Amino acid sequence: MSRLRRALLLVAFAGIVTIIQAGDIHAAATQTAKPPSTLLPAVNVAGTDARWQLIELHRNGAIGRDVAVTFGLPFAPGLLKDARNVRILDEQNRELPAHVEPTLRWYFKDNSIRAVKVQLHADLDGDTRKLHFTYDVPATTPLSDGWDYADGEVQDSNDVTVPGVLATLTAQWMSASLIAGPQQPTSSSPYDRYFATQFAWAKALPSKQGSSWLFDRPTALFQQYVRTGRLDYLAAATESYAFYMSHLRHFGMPGWPLCGGGWSLGEVNVCDPKYVYIEPILFALGLNGDDSRHDASLVERMMGSWRSGGWNYPAGPYDKPEHRFTEREMGLGLLETVSAYEVTGDADYRKDINDRVGWLYDHQQHNPDGLGNDGSWRSSWQAHEGDKYDAATDVRGTSPWMTENIVDGLWHAWLVTGDKRIPVMLTGFGRYLERYGWIDIDTLKPGADWRDSCSGASGQISWYWSSPHGDPARVLAIQNSDGWYSDYHNVELTLPVALARYFETDPAQQRALDKRMALLGSSYNMTCATTSATPRRFNWNNRGVGVVQWLIHHSATQP
């Protein structure tokens, strides 16, 4: 245990952690409050098609013919046990000398290698070159020496250090590797066209405005690169990651007042934990081989930011009706805890995942306000907004679109743990959404600014603050005050709907969720995608929803 961890008074988790395996994305789906009943379909992770095993080098500022190349190469569970089996081959199938070392492991599977860092010197006559790789037999050329990742970097036009050469992999290989969880490789779905349209205005690095990084810009870009294999997405993700990591505080204790592990830019205070993201480190290791911008102590400080709450209250269970609770902090806190475990394999973080899932389960199933389980993580509107709590005037409810953060965290936690409580929570919230989350568009009054005209006549609208228990007049007042253009959040709301449908076993609920997902197709409107007034919308729309295309495909195959 490190000195930092001792200083943080973290409790070590002794012994071997028993991890519930999710198999090849197998686990038991559950009906609400019923035992597991249905096995979910497997993901094809074999990666046996050699056409998937292409590597394309792209000059990214490197000068000259002899260039230094570093990239990450991810593998599905069980495919690679020995890094010496990775061979890089040229156009004539000749083996090139390379340095290969593991960077990630499948800690929650079989401890096989999840990703390797590959380094080689290559002749690059023009701007591109195609290579390929195999992993079935040991390399015959001597293992070459590696070098510091920074040695192959150059300064770009934004004064950010980036690799002088980028290497793209195929979307099929990356999706099957599960580096971003299960993904459906494609670049032509309505969602992909929506993303591309947003990217046209979001591509430029937001180097001045801190709020443009809220909801994790690097992860949004890395995940879409995984699904599409597009070079421009990888380049933007790589630059964004380097810039993001340069604004983290690498010194000091987490929490007030030093806030070590915090992030700051412009108006963003370093003690605000909702800007602290560990998931990009996983992608940078797995896809770029970039091990230069983090170490175990930085990850500990970043996790300390989430545990301490920075300038807020420490993370913990929801045990009082007046307890301050935000869906964003609880959801992103769980998501980043999962990522910390995936990066490090640290048993403390694995225990933290279980604790956080337990807090959410108890909150949903046994809310301390005594109003019962309606499927939401119900809390106080006043405490949510930082106002003085008054039970007589409070509106107890939840933010449907902010709850997407909880749903995303639970999905990632399920992939790692297979925790049987998670499908119960996801289907419960899906049912809540259908009953209480959506505004009846037939009752929309003329002049209400709850929906952008670009959404069209069938555009869905979720309540900004949804409450089956509060005074309807107060709920309406919140909507009128804060719910303008609520349909801007429909893209991310496809995630809770799709996940509820994936785990749902009741036919009537399945049909309702299928209908809702079809209606949400209007959220991929290209005119809406061009709206750039709120730069962080690119992040909140896209960070967690790439998997929706996979969920839709596999839900359709279930009985």
N, C-alpha and C positions, 0 to 999 in steps of 0.2 A: 504494500500500500504506500502511495506517495505521500510526501510531506503535505502537499496541498490537500489531499483527501483527508489526512489526519486533522489538518487545521479546519477543514470544513465540517468536522465531526460526523462524517459519513459512516454509516454502519456497514462494516464488511459483511458480505453474504458468504458464509463459510460453507464448504462442501461443494458437492457437484450439483448443479442445477438440473432438475429433471424437466426437459423441454418436451412439450407435447408436439410431436412432429406433424407438419401439415403435408408431408409426402410430396408428390409432384403436384402441389396445389390440390391435394385431396384433404377434405375434412368433413365432418358431419354438419349438415345444415339442420337448423332446428326451427320448429314452429315456436311461437311465443309461449314460454312456460311449459314446453314439452321437451322430452329427451331427443337426442340426435336421431334422425330418421333417414336422411338421404345423402348418399355420397355424391360429391360434386365431380364434374368431368375433369379429366387430367389435361394438363398443358403438354403439348408436344415439345420436349426440350432436347430431343436427340441430336438435332443439328447435323444430320448425316449428309445433307445435300452440300456437295463441295462448292456449289455456286454461292453459298452463303459465306464461304470462308475467304472472301476477297478483302484486300486492304488497298485503299487508294491514297497515295501521298499527295499532298497539296502544298505548294510553296506558300508560306504565310509571312514572308519577310526575310527568310533566310537568303543569304547571298552566296553565289558560287555553285559549282557542280557537286562537290562533296558536302553533303548536309548531314547534320546530326538529327536523328528522329527518335522521339519518345512517344509512346502511346500506350493506352490501356487495352487489354483484351479480356472481356468477361466470359465466364463459362457457367453453364447450368449445373445444378447439383450433380455430383458424381462423375462428371465428364473428365475431370483432370485431377489426378492425385500427385503428379510429379511435374514440376515446371520444366524439367529437362526434356519433356516430351514435346514442348512447343517448338516448332520449326518454322522459320520464315523463308519462303521460296520466291525466286524471281520469275520472270516471264518464261524461262526455259526450265522451270522446276529445279533450279540449282539452289542449294541451301546457302543462305547468307549468314555470316557470323553475327550473332546477336547476344545481348545480355537479357536474360529473362528471370524475373523474380516475383514471387507472390506478393500481392498487396492486400487482398481480401480473402476471407475464407467463409465457407458456409457453416458458421458456428452453430446454427440452429438446425442443421441437417446432419451431414456426415463428416464435417470438417474438411471436405474436399476444397480445392482451390476455387474461389469465386472469381478472381481476376488476377492477372499478372501485369507487371510493367515490362514492356519490351523496349529495348534501346538498340539501335543499329546505325551504322553509317551507310548512306546510300548515295549512289550517283543519280542526280536529278538534272537531266539535261534541259528540260523545259520546266513547266510549272506543275506537272502531274506525272505520276507513275503508278502502275498497278502491280501489286504483289499479292501473295496469298499465304495462308498458314495451314499447318496440319498439327495434330496433337496426339497421334496414335502411336508413334514410335519415338525413341530418344533421338535427339539431334546428333549428327555425326561430326559437325564442326566444333572446335573447342569453344566453350562458353567465353565470350568476350567480356571485358571489364565494362562496368557501367560508369555513369558520371552523374553529377548533381543535375537535377532537372533544370535548374536555372541556367546551366551552361548552354542549353540549346534554345534559350529564349531571346527574343528581340523586343525592342520598344515599338509599340504601334502608334498610330496617329493620335490616340488619346493618352499617350504617355503611360500606357499599361504594358507590363511585360507579359508577352504571350509566346507560345511555341513558334519557332521559325518555320516549322513544318507541322501541319495537321494531318492526321491519318483518319480517314473515315472507314467505318465498317458497314456491312449491310444491315438494313433494318430487320431482316429475317433473323440473322444471327443474334443481334442485340436483343430483340424481343424474346426470342427463345431462351436467351441466357438468364432471363429473370433479373437482370441488374436493376430494372425499374419495376419489378413485379410482373405479372402477366400483362402482355400488351398485344394488340392486334396490329401487325405491321401494315401500314398503308399510308398513302399521301393524298388520297382522292375522295375521302368521305366528306360529307357536309361539314363536320367538325374540323377536319384538316384544312379545308378551304377557309373556314372562319379564322382559324389560327393564322394562316398565311396572310390573310387580309389585315389582321391586327398587327402582325409582325412588320408589315410595311411601315407603320408609324412607330412601333415600339423597338425597332432594330437599333436605333442610335443609343449609345450608352448613356444612361441618365446619371451623369457624373456630378451633378450639383444638387438635385432635389432628393433628400433622403427618403421621403415617403414613397417615391417611385420604386423602392426596394421592398416595400411591405408585401407580405405573402410570398416572398422567395422567388425573385426573378430567375436566378441561375437554374433552380430545379425545373421551373416551367420550360425553360429552353432545352435543358439536357433531356428531359423526358420526351419532348417532341422530336428531338434528334434521334432518340432510340427508336421511335416508331417510324420515322421517315428516312433516316440516313442522310438528311440534307446537310451539306457542308456549311451553308450560311447559318443554320441553327447551331451547329457545333461551334463555329467561330464566335457567335454571339454569346453562347453559354460559357465558353472558355474565357473570353475577355471579361464577362460579367463576374465569373467566379474569382478571377484574379483580383479584380477591383473590389469585390465584396470582402474578400479575405484580408485585403490590405487595410480595411477600416475596423477590424476587430481589435479589441484591447487584449494584448498578450501578457499583461502583467497585472498584479494586484489581486486581492480576494474578490470573489463574486459578491454581489449584493451591495447595498448602500454602505459606504459612500464611494468605494473604489470601482466597483462594478467590473472587475476583471472578467473577460470573456464577452463583454458587451460590444455593441456595434454603434457607430455614430457617423453621421454625415449630415452636414447642413443643420436642419432643425431637429434632427433625431438625437435624443439624449442617450448616452451610452448606458444608462441604467434602465432602459426600456427593453425588457426581454423579448417582446414580440418581433424584434428584428434579428434574433439570434437563430440561425439555421445550420444544422449539422448535416442534413441530407445532401447538400451540394458536395460535401467532402466525399461521400460515398460515390457520387457520380464522377467526380474528378479523378479519384483513384481508379475506378473501374473502366473509364472511357478515355482518360488522358494519361493515366499513369502518373499523375501529379501528386507526389508525396511531400512536396516542398513547403506547403503553406500551412501545415498543421502538425501538431504532435499530440501525445497523450495528455500533456498538461493543458494545452489549449482546449481540447475537447472537455476536460474536467471543468475548466473555467466556464465554458459555454453551458455545460449542464448545470453548473452551479448557479448560473444566471436564471435558468428555468426553475431550479429548486428554491432559490431564495426569493424569487419574484422581482429581483432588481429593486426598483423603488416601490414595488407593490408588496402585497402579503405573500408569504411563502406558499408554495404549492401544498395542497392537502385535500382531505375529503370535504364534501359539502354537507355540513352537519347542523346548520341553522338556517331558518328562512331568510334572515337578514344578511347571510354570508355573501360577501362579494364574489361574483362568479361571472366570467365571460367565456363564451364558447370558443373564442379564438385562443385565449391563453391555455385553456384546458386541452383543446384539440392539438394545437401546435406543440404544446409541452409533451404530450404523448408521442406525437410524430417524431420529434427530435430525440426523445429518449430511445425510441426504436432504432433510429438512425445511429445513435451513439453506440448501441449494442452491436449493430451490424458492422460498424467500422472497427470496433475494438474487441468484441467478444467478451467484454468485461461483465462478470457475474453480477456486480452491483447494478449495472444498467438493466440487466435482465430482471432483477428483482423489482426495480423501479417500474418496469413495464407492467408487471403483475399488480403492483400497488395502484398505479394509475387506472388500469382497467377496472380494478375493484372499486375505486372511488366513483367511477362513472356508472358502474353497475348498480351500486347502492343508491346513488343519486337518482337514477332513472326508476329503479324498481321500488325504492323505499324513500321517497322524498320527505324530508323532515317537516315540510309544511302541512302534512296530513291530508293533502287533497288527492292522494292516490297516484297510481301510475297511468299516465295518459300516453306514454311513449316518448315524451320529451325530457330534456334536462331542464326542468322548470326552475326559474330563479326570480329574483326581485328586479323589476325594471329600474327602481330607484338606485339600488346598490350597483346594478350593471352600469348605470350612467354616472356613478360617483356622487349621487345625491343623498341627502339624509333620509334614512329609512323610516317610513311611517306605515304600519300594517293597514291602517284604515284607508289610506289613499293609494297604496301600492298596486301595481298591475303585475300579477305573477304570470309569467309566460316564458317565451323563448324566441330567439331570432332564427327563423328557418335557414336563411342563407349563411349566417355565421356558424350554425351547427354543422355545416359541411366540413368545417375544420375538425370537429369531433369525429365525424364519420370517416374522414380521411385517416386520422390517427388510429381509429379502431381497425380499419381495413389493413393498414400496415402491421399493426400489432397481431392481427389474426394470421397474416402470412408468416409471421415469425413464430407464433406460439400455438396456433390452432385452438386458442381458448374458446371453450364452448359457450361462454357467456356473451361473446361478441355477436354471433348471428342473432341471438335473442334481442340484443340492443338495436341492431341495425333494422331488423324487421319491425320492431316496435316503433322506431322513429318513422319508418316508411308509412306505417299505418296512421301515425299522428299527422304526418304531412297531408295525407289524403283527407283526413277529417277536418283539420284545423289550419293547415298551412297555406292554402291557396285562396285568393280572393275570387269570388264569382264575377267573371268579366261581364256577365249580362247585367250586373247591378252597377257597373262603373258609371259614375256621374260625369256629364260633360264638364270639361275644364280641369278634371283631376289630373295631376301630373305624376301619377303613380306608374305610368307606362309610356315609353317612348313610342312615337307614331311609327318608327321604323319596324317595330315588332309585328305590325299587321293586325288584322282583326282577331286572330286567334292567339295573340301573344299572351302568355301566362303571366300572372303577377302573384308573388308570394307576399304575405304580410311582412312588414318590416319588423314588427313585434307581434307574435301570434299568441293568443291567450283564450282558451275555452273557459277560463275561470274569472277573468277580469271584467270590469264594467265595459260593455261594448262601446260606450261613448268615449271612454278613455283610450281604448285600443284604437278607435278611429282617429282620435286626436293625435296619438303618436304617429299614425300613418300619415296624416296630413302634415305633421311637423317634420318628420324625418324620412318618410317613405317615398320621396320623389324618385321617379325612374327606378322603382324596385325591380323591374324586369331586367336591369343590367346584371342581376345576379342569377339569372336563369341558367346560364351555361354551367356554373358550378353546382347548381341544384340538380343537374342530371346525375351527379354522383350518388347522393343519398337515394334517389329514386331507383337508379340502376342496381345499387347494392342491395336495397330492400327486395327488389325483384329477384335478384340472384339467389338470395337465401330464403325467400318466401316459399311456403309449401301449400298455402291455401289457394285454391283455384280462383275464387272470387277476388282475392287481393291481387293475385298475379294479373288478372285481366284489368283491374283498375290501374295498376302500375304500368302495364303495357300501354294503356290508353294515355296515361299522363306523359309517358316518355314520347309517344308520338306527337302529342301537343307541344312538348318542349322542343321539338324539331324547329319551331319558329325562332328559337333563340340563336340559331346559326345563320341568321339573316346577315347578308354581306353589308347592307347599308348600316346596320347596327355595329358591325365589326369595324367600320371606319371611324367610329366615334373615339376620339383620342383626348377628350377634355380631362379625363382622370387617368394619368399614366399608369397608376398601379392597378387599374382594371385588367390590364394584360396579365398581371400576375395572379390576381384573385380568380379570374375566369379559368386559368389554364393550369395552375400548379398541380391540381389533383385529379383532373378529369380525363387524362389520356386513356386510362383504363376503362372508361365507360364503353368505348367501342368493343373491347374484349368482352365486357360483361353482357352487353346486348347480344353479341354473337353467341355466347355460351348459355345465356338464359333461354334463348330460343330453342336450344337443343335439349333442355330439361323437360321431363314429363309434366 
